[in-house]
Amino acid sequence: MSGVVTVLGIGEDGLAGLSQTAREILDTATVIAGAKRHLAMLPDDDTRERRAWSKDLVGDISKLGEAATSETICVLASGDPLCHGIAIRMIDVLGKGAVRVIPHPGAFSLAAAHMGWSLSDPMLRTISVHALPLAALRRAIQPEVKLLILSRNGSSPKDICETLKDMGYSNSPVTVLERIGGDNEARADALAKDGFKQDFDNLNTVAVSCVLDDGVSALSRAPGLPDDAFDHDGTITKREVRAVTLAALAPKPGEVLWDVGAGNGTIAIEWLRVEPAARAVAVEHDAERLERIRINADNLGVPELEVVAGMFPDALTDIANPPDAIFIGGGISEDTDVLTTAYDSLKPGGRLVANAVSIEAQGHLMTAARVLGGELVRIGISQAAPLGRLTAMKHAIDVLQWRVVKS
């Protein structure tokens, strides 16, 4: 296959665990690339050219692509190279037509087999805290959910236990599986509250059965988290209004949200919790609120939230991805250019949702609706409150919401 680089998944059992097809591919290769530990599996008397990954991974991959026109290239990789593996980066650099992948059972498959868990179980979720920050785990932790977690290193199991305890899942059984499928395979079990005293090999996978502690309320991924789930300064889109706003924004996989005047980041954070495959950018100029956004994003399991410091629309130069949806929760009364610039920034078919409380800001929304179309919706929320010895409904300040789809 001239011009094609073949990536072979390899397990802890090394070359002995390769299928006949994979072995034939390896034996006919003239150049073998991969991590040093994979290349060390080759016999000492194998004199073929070996290329170990350097710090310039993209450069290494590009050179392999060039060499593949005259050499037969084989890359050794861990498990399933398309599950958080090197083949993903190789396809990004070389194109999918230039990369052939022969997978080996990956860590998730092997761990599920050890635990007796079905990978098709809707209550089972897989996540890598090697590819993602540890904080991303918080979004996946839910009552009765089973988790298979690819660790970043030997300390990850202890960090995972601390996260579970912090979220109120201290009685969750945790299993650490080291070097699955090899001669040095090992297993350790504990409850999250007890943790682990021993050190672990960097190559480990963690299995968790999430058990919520008594008296603890779990957070749903449905929009409308309790206000106290966020660190905020009081200027927060309230729970009920937030739920209505998220419904209007309608997050979908792969879409990008701009949360303009993000405040404490509540809309952008809930957007990502509702649809983990979406992306979001929070634009805010206040330094204290910027810090709160980052804290809230980590605490609620969406550390991937992009935070941009600055005023909109001046901050446009710092935002790379065009939006599929924009939410504007503040700054409308002072600068009407915010609305028109946001609308112009949307992709065709994109959605803009803006909320206003003050009379001045509401006037701007009405003007925008007359010029650009869309619909205006008034959101009024009342809650029961004491009235002497009795109870009455206390009405919150109404919110005017403008919703428009760019034609």
C-alpha positions in Angstrom: 0.0 0.0 0.0 2.3 2.8 -1.3 1.9 6.0 0.6 0.0 4.4 3.4 1.2 4.2 7.0 -0.1 1.2 9.0 -0.8 1.5 12.7 -0.8 -1.7 14.7 -2.5 -1.9 18.1 -0.4 -3.9 20.5 -1.2 -5.1 24.0 0.7 -5.7 27.2 1.4 -9.3 25.9 3.5 -7.7 23.2 4.3 -9.3 19.9 2.9 -12.6 21.0 -0.6 -11.1 21.2 -0.6 -9.9 17.6 -3.0 -11.5 15.2 -1.6 -13.3 12.1 -2.5 -10.4 9.9 -0.9 -7.9 12.2 2.2 -10.0 12.5 2.6 -10.3 8.7 2.3 -6.5 8.4 5.0 -6.0 11.1 7.3 -8.6 9.5 7.2 -6.9 6.1 7.7 -3.4 7.3 11.0 -1.7 6.4 10.6 1.2 9.0 9.0 0.8 12.4 7.9 3.7 14.5 6.3 4.2 17.9 7.0 5.0 21.5 10.3 3.7 23.0 8.5 1.1 25.1 6.8 -0.3 22.0 10.0 -0.4 20.0 11.7 -2.2 22.8 9.4 -5.1 22.2 11.3 -5.9 19.0 14.1 -8.5 19.1 17.6 -7.2 19.6 18.7 -8.7 16.3 16.0 -6.8 14.3 18.1 -4.4 12.3 15.3 -2.5 10.6 15.1 1.2 11.0 13.3 2.3 14.1 11.9 5.8 14.7 10.9 6.8 18.2 8.5 9.7 18.8 10.2 12.9 19.7 8.7 16.1 21.2 7.8 17.2 17.6 5.1 14.6 17.1 3.5 16.4 14.1 6.9 16.7 12.4 7.6 13.0 13.1 4.3 12.0 11.6 4.8 14.2 8.5 8.2 12.6 7.9 6.6 9.1 8.1 4.0 10.2 5.5 6.8 11.3 3.2 8.8 8.1 3.7 5.8 5.9 3.0 6.1 6.6 -0.7 9.3 4.5 -0.8 9.2 2.6 2.5 6.8 0.2 4.1 5.9 2.0 7.4 4.5 0.3 10.5 3.6 2.2 13.7 3.2 0.4 17.0 0.7 1.8 19.3 -1.2 0.9 22.5 -4.5 -1.1 22.3 -7.0 0.5 20.0 -5.1 3.4 18.3 -8.3 5.2 17.5 -9.5 5.3 21.1 -7.6 8.3 22.5 -4.6 7.0 20.6 -1.9 8.1 18.1 -3.9 7.1 15.0 -6.2 10.0 15.6 -3.4 12.5 15.3 -1.9 10.7 12.4 -5.2 10.9 10.4 -5.4 14.6 11.3 -1.9 15.2 9.9 -1.8 12.7 6.9 -5.5 12.3 6.1 -7.6 9.2 6.6 -6.6 7.7 3.2 -3.0 7.7 4.2 -3.4 5.8 7.5 -4.5 2.1 7.9 -5.4 1.0 11.4 -5.2 -2.6 12.8 -6.6 -2.4 16.3 -5.9 -4.6 19.3 -8.5 -4.8 22.2 -8.2 -1.5 24.0 -8.1 -0.7 27.7 -11.9 -0.2 27.9 -12.6 -3.5 26.3 -10.1 -5.4 28.5 -11.3 -3.6 31.7 -15.0 -4.3 30.9 -14.1 -8.0 30.4 -12.4 -8.0 33.8 -15.3 -6.3 35.5 -18.0 -8.3 33.7 -19.5 -5.1 32.4 -21.2 -4.7 29.1 -19.8 -1.8 26.9 -23.3 -1.5 25.5 -24.9 -0.8 28.9 -26.4 2.7 28.8 -25.3 3.1 32.4 -21.7 2.6 31.5 -19.6 5.6 30.5 -15.9 5.7 29.4 -13.6 8.7 29.9 -9.9 9.4 29.6 -8.3 11.7 32.2 -5.1 11.3 30.2 -6.7 13.1 27.2 -8.8 15.4 29.3 -8.3 17.2 32.6 -9.4 15.4 35.8 -12.1 17.9 36.3 -13.9 16.5 33.2 -14.7 13.4 35.3 -17.2 15.4 37.4 -19.7 15.6 34.5 -19.7 11.8 34.1 -20.2 11.0 37.8 -23.9 10.3 38.4 -25.8 7.9 40.7 -25.7 4.2 39.6 -23.4 5.0 36.7 -20.5 2.7 35.9 -17.3 4.4 34.8 -14.2 3.1 33.0 -11.5 5.7 33.3 -8.1 5.8 31.4 -5.6 7.2 33.9 -3.1 9.9 33.2 -0.5 8.3 35.5 0.1 6.3 38.7 -1.5 8.9 40.9 -4.7 9.1 39.0 -6.5 6.4 41.1 -5.9 8.5 44.3 -7.1 11.7 42.5 -10.2 9.9 41.3 -11.1 8.8 44.8 -10.6 12.3 46.1 -13.0 13.6 43.4 -15.6 11.0 44.3 -15.4 11.9 48.0 -15.6 15.7 47.2 -18.8 15.1 45.1 -20.5 13.0 47.7 -19.8 9.5 46.3 -17.4 8.3 49.0 -19.0 4.8 49.2 -18.4 4.1 45.5 -16.4 0.8 44.9 -13.2 1.6 42.9 -11.1 -1.0 41.1 -7.6 -0.3 39.7 -6.4 -2.5 36.9 -2.7 -2.3 36.0 -1.1 -3.5 32.8 -4.1 -5.5 31.7 -3.4 -8.5 29.5 0.3 -8.7 30.4 2.4 -10.8 32.8 2.5 -8.0 35.3 -1.3 -7.5 35.4 -2.5 -6.6 38.9 -5.8 -5.5 40.5 -6.6 -3.5 43.6 -10.1 -2.7 45.1 -11.3 -0.2 47.6 -14.1 2.2 48.5 -13.5 5.8 47.4 -13.5 7.0 51.0 -10.7 4.6 51.9 -8.6 5.3 48.8 -5.3 3.6 48.0 -2.1 3.6 49.9 0.1 2.0 47.3 1.6 3.5 44.2 0.4 2.3 40.8 2.0 1.7 37.4 1.4 4.6 35.0 -0.5 2.2 32.7 -3.7 1.6 34.7 -7.4 1.8 34.1 -9.9 2.6 36.8 -13.4 1.1 37.1 -16.0 2.9 39.4 -19.5 2.0 40.4 -20.9 5.4 41.4 -22.9 5.2 44.7 -24.3 8.5 46.1 -23.9 9.1 49.8 -27.0 9.4 52.0 -28.3 12.9 52.3 -26.5 14.2 49.2 -28.4 15.5 46.2 -27.0 14.6 42.8 -26.8 17.3 40.0 -28.7 16.4 36.8 -27.3 17.3 33.4 -30.7 18.7 32.4 -30.7 22.5 32.2 -31.6 24.5 35.2 -29.1 23.6 37.9 -29.8 25.1 41.4 -28.3 28.5 41.7 -26.2 27.4 44.6 -24.5 24.8 42.3 -22.5 27.9 41.1 -20.1 30.2 42.8 -21.7 33.6 41.9 -21.9 37.2 43.0 -25.7 37.4 42.9 -25.8 38.5 39.2 -26.8 35.2 37.9 -29.3 34.0 35.3 -31.8 32.4 37.7 -32.5 28.7 37.5 -35.9 28.8 35.8 -34.9 31.4 33.3 -31.7 29.5 32.6 -33.7 26.4 31.7 -35.9 28.3 29.3 -32.8 30.0 27.8 -31.0 26.7 27.2 -34.2 25.3 25.6 -34.2 28.2 23.2 -30.4 27.9 22.4 -31.0 24.2 21.7 -27.4 22.8 22.0 -26.5 20.1 19.4 -23.3 18.0 18.9 -20.4 19.9 17.5 -22.0 23.3 17.8 -20.2 26.4 19.2 -21.9 28.8 21.7 -20.7 32.3 22.4 -21.8 33.4 25.9 -21.4 37.1 25.7 -21.2 39.0 29.0 -20.9 35.6 30.6 -21.0 36.8 34.2 -20.4 33.7 36.2 -20.6 31.4 33.2 -23.8 29.6 34.0 -25.2 29.5 30.4 -22.0 28.3 28.8 -21.4 25.7 31.5 -25.0 24.3 31.2 -24.7 24.2 27.4 -21.6 21.9 27.7 -23.2 19.8 30.4 -26.3 19.2 28.3 -24.3 18.4 25.2 -20.7 17.2 25.9 -19.9 17.1 22.2 -20.6 20.8 21.8 -18.1 23.7 22.5 -18.5 27.0 24.2 -16.7 30.3 24.6 -17.4 32.6 27.6 -16.7 36.3 27.0 -16.4 38.4 30.2 -14.3 41.5 31.1 -14.5 41.5 34.9 -11.5 39.8 36.5 -13.4 38.4 39.5 -16.1 36.9 37.3 -13.5 35.4 35.0 -12.0 33.6 37.9 -15.5 32.4 39.0 -16.2 31.1 35.5 -13.1 29.0 35.6 -13.9 27.7 39.1 -17.5 26.8 38.1 -16.3 25.1 34.9 -14.0 22.8 36.8 -16.4 22.1 39.6 -19.2 21.2 37.2 -17.1 19.1 34.9 -16.6 21.3 31.8 -12.9 22.4 32.0 -12.9 22.6 28.2 -14.9 25.8 28.4 -12.9 28.5 26.6 -12.7 31.7 28.6 -12.0 35.0 26.8 -11.2 38.1 28.8 -12.5 41.3 27.2 -15.5 43.3 26.1 -17.7 42.2 23.2 -17.4 43.1 20.3 -13.7 44.1 20.9 -12.9 40.5 22.0 -13.9 39.1 18.6 -10.3 39.0 17.6 -9.6 36.5 20.4 -12.3 34.0 19.3 -11.3 31.5 16.7 -14.5 29.5 16.1 -17.6 31.0 14.5 -20.8 30.5 16.5 -23.8 28.4 15.8 -25.5 30.0 18.8 -25.0 33.2 20.8 -26.4 34.1 24.2 -26.3 37.7 25.4 -27.2 38.2 29.1 -25.8 41.7 29.8 -24.4 44.9 28.3 -27.4 45.5 26.0 -28.5 48.7 27.6 -25.1 50.3 27.2 -24.1 49.2 23.7 -26.7 48.3 21.1 -23.8 47.3 18.7 -23.6 44.1 20.8 -26.8 42.8 19.3 -26.1 43.7 15.7 -22.5 42.5 15.8 -23.6 39.2 17.4 -26.2 38.6 14.8 -23.8 39.3 12.0 -21.3 36.9 13.5 -23.7 34.0 13.4 -23.4 31.3 10.8 -26.5 31.1 8.5 -29.2 29.3 10.4 -27.5 30.2 13.7 -29.5 31.1 16.8 -29.3 34.2 18.9 -31.0 34.5 22.3 -30.8 37.6 24.4 -32.3 38.3 27.8 -33.1 41.8 29.2 -34.4 43.0 32.6 -34.1 46.8 32.4 -36.5 48.9 30.5 -33.7 50.4 28.4 -32.3 46.9 27.4 -35.8 45.6 26.7 -36.3 48.6 24.4 -33.2 47.6 22.4 -34.5 44.0 22.1 -37.9 45.3 20.8 -36.1 47.4 18.2 -33.9 44.5 17.2 -36.9 42.3 16.8 -38.6 44.8 14.5 -35.5 45.1 12.3 -34.2 41.5 12.3 -37.3 39.5 13.1 -37.5 36.6 15.5 -39.8 36.5 18.5 -40.1 38.2 21.9 -41.1 36.1 25.0 -41.7 37.5 28.4 -40.6 35.2 31.2 -42.3 35.7 34.6 -41.5 33.5 37.6 -43.2 33.5 40.9 -42.3 31.6 44.1 -44.1 31.0 47.3 -42.9 33.2 50.2 -44.1 33.9 53.8 -46.7 36.6 54.2 -47.1 37.0 57.9 -48.6 33.7 59.1 -49.7 33.0 55.5 -48.0 32.3 52.2 -48.2 34.3 49.0 -46.6 34.1 45.6 -43.7 36.5 45.3 -43.1 37.6 41.7 -39.5 38.0 40.4 -38.5 40.7 37.9 -39.8 39.7 34.5 -37.2 38.9 31.8 -37.8 39.8 28.2 -36.2 37.3 25.8 -35.5 37.8 22.1 -35.0 34.7 20.0 -34.0 34.9 16.3 -32.6 32.5 13.7 -30.3 34.1 11.2 -31.7 33.7 7.7 
